[in-house]
Amino acid sequence: MAAKKILMLTGDFTEDYETMVPFQALQMVGHTVHAACPGKKAGQQVRTAVHDFEGDQTYSEKPGHNFTLNADFAELRVEEYDALVIPGGRAPEYLRLDPAVLAVVRHFAAADKPIAAICHGAQLLAAAGVLSGRLCSAYPACAPEVRAAGGSYAEIPVDQAQVDGNLVTAPAWPAHPVWLAKFLQVLGTRIEA
C-alpha cells in the first residue's frame, strides 16, 4: 500500500470524535494526515465539542479537547494531497463562509480525489457547490442543504456510511467504523492481518 497524504479541514468547535478518531486512525494505518484551520498555524489549537445523542430533539454539546493543528492553512498546497477529510460539528457552519476553504473543497471534487465528510461536514460540500447529482449522507438537520445544493440526501442509520464514487459520507460519529472502512477502500488502502 502506498501511503497517502490526507488533508483534514477543521476549526473551532469541530466535533471532538469526528476530528480525533479519523486523525489518529488514518495515521495508524500509515497515512500522513495534516490538520489545518483557516487563520491558524501548525502548533496552534482548535477547541472541539462533544456532541451526544441523549434523547433530546437534537444532539447535546459539551466541551471537548483542545486539538493541536499540524499544518498551516495559509501554506497548503492542495495539489500535494491525495484526499480530504471534513469532520462535522459547528466548525463547518463558519468554515463554509471562507472562500479559501471552499476553493480547497472544490479542488478535491474537481480532481476526483477521495473526500470523506461526516455529520455537518456536508455543509462545506453544499456551500462549495460539489453535491449536484451526488448521493450524500449527513446529520439529518443538513438534509435540506444537501438537497438545495442539488444532491440527494441518503437517509441511513446513524452508524452507517454512504459511498458515491469518491465521496464517502456518514450521519455522525457512531458511523466511524463503517465510514473509515469505506474511506480506506476508496483510498485503496489494504489492511492485512
GIWO-V755383 format. One record per pair of residues at least 4 apart in sequence whose C-alpha atoms are under 7 Angstrom apart, sorted by the first residue. I is the first residue (numbers start at 0). J is the second residue. If there is no record, write none. Layout:
# GIWO-V755383
i:I j:J
i:I j:J
This chain:
# GIWO-V755383
i:0 j:188
i:0 j:189
i:2 j:29
i:2 j:30
i:3 j:30
i:3 j:31
i:3 j:81
i:4 j:30
i:4 j:31
i:4 j:32
i:4 j:80
i:4 j:81
i:4 j:82
i:5 j:31
i:5 j:32
i:5 j:33
i:5 j:80
i:5 j:81
i:5 j:82
i:5 j:83
i:6 j:32
i:6 j:33
i:6 j:34
i:6 j:80
i:6 j:82
i:6 j:83
i:6 j:84
i:7 j:32
i:7 j:33
i:7 j:34
i:7 j:35
i:7 j:83
i:7 j:84
i:7 j:85
i:8 j:34
i:8 j:35
i:8 j:36
i:8 j:84
i:8 j:85
i:9 j:13
i:9 j:34
i:9 j:35
i:9 j:36
i:9 j:86
i:9 j:90
i:10 j:36
i:10 j:45
i:10 j:90
i:11 j:45
i:11 j:46
i:11 j:47
i:11 j:90
i:12 j:46
i:12 j:47
i:12 j:48
i:12 j:88
i:12 j:89
i:12 j:90
i:13 j:18
i:13 j:47
i:13 j:48
i:13 j:86
i:13 j:87
i:13 j:88
i:13 j:89
i:13 j:90
i:14 j:18
i:14 j:47
i:14 j:48
i:14 j:49
i:14 j:50
i:14 j:86
i:14 j:87
i:14 j:88
i:15 j:19
i:15 j:47
i:15 j:48
i:15 j:49
i:15 j:63
i:15 j:64
i:16 j:20
i:16 j:172
i:17 j:21
i:17 j:86
i:17 j:87
i:17 j:172
i:18 j:22
i:18 j:86
i:19 j:23
i:20 j:24
i:21 j:25
i:22 j:26
i:22 j:32
i:23 j:27
i:24 j:28
i:25 j:29
i:25 j:30
i:26 j:30
i:26 j:31
i:26 j:32
i:33 j:69
i:33 j:70
i:34 j:68
i:34 j:69
i:34 j:70
i:35 j:68
i:35 j:69
i:35 j:70
i:35 j:71
i:35 j:72
i:36 j:72
i:37 j:72
i:38 j:72
i:39 j:43
i:39 j:71
i:39 j:72
i:40 j:70
i:40 j:71
i:40 j:72
i:41 j:68
i:41 j:69
i:41 j:70
i:41 j:71
i:42 j:67
i:42 j:68
i:42 j:69
i:43 j:67
i:43 j:68
i:44 j:65
i:44 j:66
i:44 j:67
i:44 j:68
i:45 j:65
i:45 j:66
i:45 j:67
i:46 j:63
i:46 j:64
i:46 j:65
i:46 j:66
i:47 j:62
i:47 j:63
i:47 j:64
i:47 j:65
i:47 j:66
i:48 j:60
i:48 j:61
i:48 j:62
i:48 j:63
i:49 j:60
i:49 j:61
i:49 j:62
i:49 j:63
i:50 j:58
i:50 j:59
i:50 j:60
i:50 j:61
i:51 j:58
i:51 j:59
i:51 j:60
i:52 j:58
i:52 j:59
i:53 j:58
i:71 j:75
i:77 j:103
i:81 j:112
i:82 j:112
i:82 j:113
i:82 j:114
i:83 j:107
i:83 j:113
i:83 j:114
i:83 j:115
i:84 j:114
i:84 j:115
i:84 j:116
i:85 j:115
i:85 j:116
i:85 j:117
i:85 j:120
i:86 j:116
i:86 j:117
i:86 j:120
i:87 j:91
i:87 j:117
i:87 j:118
i:87 j:119
i:87 j:120
i:88 j:119
i:90 j:94
i:91 j:95
i:91 j:119
i:91 j:120
i:91 j:122
i:91 j:123
i:92 j:122
i:94 j:100
i:95 j:100
i:95 j:101
i:95 j:122
i:95 j:123
i:95 j:126
i:97 j:101
i:98 j:102
i:99 j:103
i:100 j:104
i:101 j:105
i:101 j:127
i:102 j:106
i:103 j:107
i:104 j:108
i:104 j:124
i:104 j:127
i:105 j:109
i:105 j:127
i:105 j:129
i:106 j:110
i:107 j:111
i:107 j:112
i:108 j:112
i:108 j:129
i:111 j:165
i:112 j:165
i:113 j:165
i:113 j:166
i:113 j:185
i:113 j:186
i:114 j:165
i:114 j:166
i:114 j:167
i:115 j:166
i:115 j:167
i:115 j:168
i:115 j:182
i:116 j:120
i:116 j:121
i:116 j:167
i:116 j:168
i:116 j:169
i:117 j:121
i:117 j:137
i:117 j:168
i:117 j:169
i:117 j:170
i:117 j:171
i:118 j:137
i:118 j:138
i:118 j:169
i:118 j:170
i:118 j:171
i:119 j:137
i:119 j:138
i:119 j:141
i:120 j:124
i:121 j:125
i:121 j:137
i:121 j:141
i:121 j:145
i:122 j:126
i:122 j:141
i:122 j:144
i:123 j:127
i:124 j:128
i:124 j:129
i:124 j:130
i:125 j:129
i:125 j:130
i:125 j:144
i:125 j:145
i:125 j:148
i:128 j:148
i:130 j:145
i:130 j:148
i:130 j:149
i:130 j:150
i:131 j:148
i:131 j:149
i:131 j:150
i:132 j:149
i:132 j:150
i:132 j:151
i:133 j:150
i:133 j:151
i:133 j:163
i:134 j:150
i:134 j:151
i:134 j:152
i:134 j:153
i:134 j:163
i:135 j:150
i:135 j:151
i:135 j:152
i:135 j:153
i:135 j:161
i:135 j:168
i:136 j:152
i:136 j:153
i:136 j:154
i:136 j:161
i:136 j:168
i:136 j:169
i:136 j:170
i:137 j:141
i:137 j:142
i:137 j:168
i:137 j:169
i:137 j:170
i:138 j:170
i:138 j:171
i:139 j:170
i:141 j:145
i:142 j:146
i:142 j:152
i:143 j:147
i:144 j:148
i:145 j:149
i:145 j:150
i:145 j:151
i:145 j:152
i:146 j:150
i:146 j:151
i:146 j:152
i:155 j:159
i:157 j:170
i:157 j:171
i:157 j:173
i:157 j:174
i:158 j:173
i:158 j:174
i:159 j:169
i:159 j:174
i:159 j:177
i:159 j:178
i:160 j:167
i:160 j:168
i:160 j:169
i:160 j:174
i:160 j:177
i:160 j:178
i:161 j:167
i:161 j:168
i:161 j:169
i:162 j:166
i:162 j:167
i:162 j:168
i:163 j:167
i:165 j:185
i:167 j:178
i:167 j:181
i:167 j:182
i:168 j:178
i:169 j:174
i:169 j:178
i:174 j:178
i:175 j:179
i:176 j:180
i:177 j:181
i:178 j:182
i:179 j:183
i:180 j:184
i:181 j:185
i:182 j:186
i:183 j:187
i:183 j:188
i:184 j:188
